[in-house]
């Protein structure tokens, strides 16, 4: 009955308030409501109080929700019926309760989820067939499903047959296929397995649509496939159509990847120059030959207005591309390389501000390396500090990279704050030193610290490039170049000595590692220290415990000869130049002989070996004290030395006979 028939406890005050409100509009409803209120008063003495009809509705909603009897819409309808129809609403509510108790479905025609899924799938299939070329596309896709099988792949005869059939059905509907994610893959497979003529036909069929393909999430893959498998003629068609749109594509999330592949993989040197000129501005995008044969610097020197326009266009394209996340693209690096050749001081400050956190993304290309080194050279002290900090976490990848190692050397060449540089990179290099010192590229910054831009380790081209950065840094770097290098060398020397002491076997096992050790101990800029003495002793200890493997390697013999002779060979003077360096020369020779060769028997073995006989010659030339044990032992084995000299391959023994006049 009434409200209590739905199991809801309501206060009599609220029901009376509701009844009074209803009375103003309908007298009959008032009487019914009063009847209901009297009936509910006796049953709801402990119910919570509510102050309005809204709270009454809310209470009903919460209760219905907890009991799972009906939805919110049904509740609203029931309450309207309570106000207007009284007992009829109660009867309907009771019927609903009984229906819910029996768990009978509200809709006897309701489908299962499996039936609904089947119906949706059928509807989707019908819609696909109703689209333009829908029947052809579905048939082509069924053929492609057989063609794309990889395990096992179809035999060539079947593959060619399937390609012919797909070609037959698709040659007139390419444009309907290429922008659909699954159908685009059909055309990609066709491009991969088709003949040169068919690929060209596909390229021709898609003319005027290449910009649309380049900016499509699915079409871009087909465009890259056409570039990869297409002929020179096909590539020229695509590049010609995209000419004038490259700046716009570089600002597009999908298009930027197509332009990058086009530049790095599929363009000739002349086409690359043309693509970069397009970034200069509209004049060069519309007219292909505008500015051809001239560098950007030459064009800008013709007119200050041209310089302003070109700089503005390049800056806008670069900034938009960086903000889109394309900083690592080589074509963007090429555009940056053009830009840094013409920027003024104010533009330099803005450009460094834009890139200083993303310097690590420039180092893997020659153009990016040149941009990074130029900006480092032109940066002020504060900007260099930001750049060094941004590169710190990439230190290992930076120094091991073919171009990145030049960025490290440029930092060594230009940054006055040597404490910052050593602290930023010292620990990282220390942890991987044995790996770095034997790496083709990573060792070069260390060799610079030891010997400067020595021609033995830096080609004339690299020297010219690095000297250019030194010139650019004249206005912003204050310390003399040599002072900066020696300061850094003093800070990195402990790292060198520490790793030689701990990992000498790994370092001496490689040719370049042995060469680095030789350059380190022949360096006259380093002062004597306890670590240096320990490192030299570790070398002697290594050869003392060697089973002969090291001494069979020519680079090990060269290392020992250098340390024993205590000097470097001057190719211009054609003679050995002695160095005033502690721990090497006669001192090292004496220690080496006493610790390793020791006596006449050991000396005989070293003389008879074709490789080690040269080390004995070096000891003979280095020791100044003729009363040394070495000379006494040598005199005692004259016969053995002369016998060894009879071997035509033992050049060392032959030279020793002449020196000792045996």
Protein Blocks (a to p, Z undefined) as FASTA:
>chain_A
ZZllnopacdfklmmmmmmmmmmmomklmmmmmmmmmmmmmmmmmbccdfbfklmmmmmm
mmmmmnomacfklmmmmmmmmmmnommmmmmmmmmmmmmmnopafblkbccfklmmmmmm
mmmmmmmmmmghklmmmmmmmmmmmmmpcbdcddfklmmmmmmmmmmmmmmmmmmmmmpf
klmmmmmmmmmmmcfklmmmmmmmmgoilmmmmmpfklmmmmmmmmmmmcfklmmmmmmm
mgoplmmmmmpmklmmmmmmmmmmmccfklmmmmmmmmnomklmmmmmgophiafklmmm
mpmklmmmmmmmmmmmmmmmmmnopmmpmklmmmmmmmmmmpcfklmmmmmmmmmmmmmm
mmmpfklmmmmmmmmmmpcfklmmmmmmmmmmmmmmmmmpmklmmmmmmmmmmmmblmlm
mmmmmmmmmmmmmmmmmgfklmmmmmmmmnopafklmcfklmmmmmmmmmmmmmmpmbdf
klmmmmmmmmmmmmmmmmmmmmmmmmmmpmklmmmmmmmmmpckbccdfklmmmmmmmmm
mmmmpghlmmmpmklmmmmmmmmnopacdfklopacddddehiajllmmmmmmmmnopmm
lmmmmmmpmklmmmmmmmmmmpmblmbmklmmmmmmmmmmmmmmmpmklmmlmmmmmmno
ZZ
